[in-house]
């Protein structure tokens, strides 16, 4: 399988599922799709580079360093969400949780933290609600 193939499939599926809903509500929708290898879909890269470029005008740090800092923050958020999902899954398997808890890197707290990373880095108000 070629590099980025899974990201392209995921991007198309998310656009098919949510694109029309967003358009009907006069919203723009852009899936931020990562592969398990860390590969990021090209449209998400373009968006994040643009966001880093917008912050460059407000801060004295060049766009490459802003982009790298933003990606490092996003990586930490995703790793933290993955660790939480792993630990809760382990707890459930060991009998520590009565009800199955579905907690993944896509959980509300992880998505909120992702939005917070964007805001903290001067990238506007990107919330999921």
C-alpha angles and dihedrals in degrees: 000000000000122000110271096018094116091046090053092050092047091047092051092047093050092046091049091049100042108014097085093044090053092047092049088055095046092250133131117233126198119171113219099215123186125182119223087255090060094256110149122211111256095241091054089050090052091049093049092046089051090049090050089049092053091054091050090073090056098043134044094236119104120247096251093056092044090051093048091048091049092050091049090053092048090049091054091050092051093046091050091050091048091050091050091050091049094049094047091047090051091049091051093049091050090053097252094125123055097200125043109258115207105207117156138156084275094062120131092252093052093047091048090050090049089054089047090054090054093048093044089054092053096256099133131251109319105166131159112222 
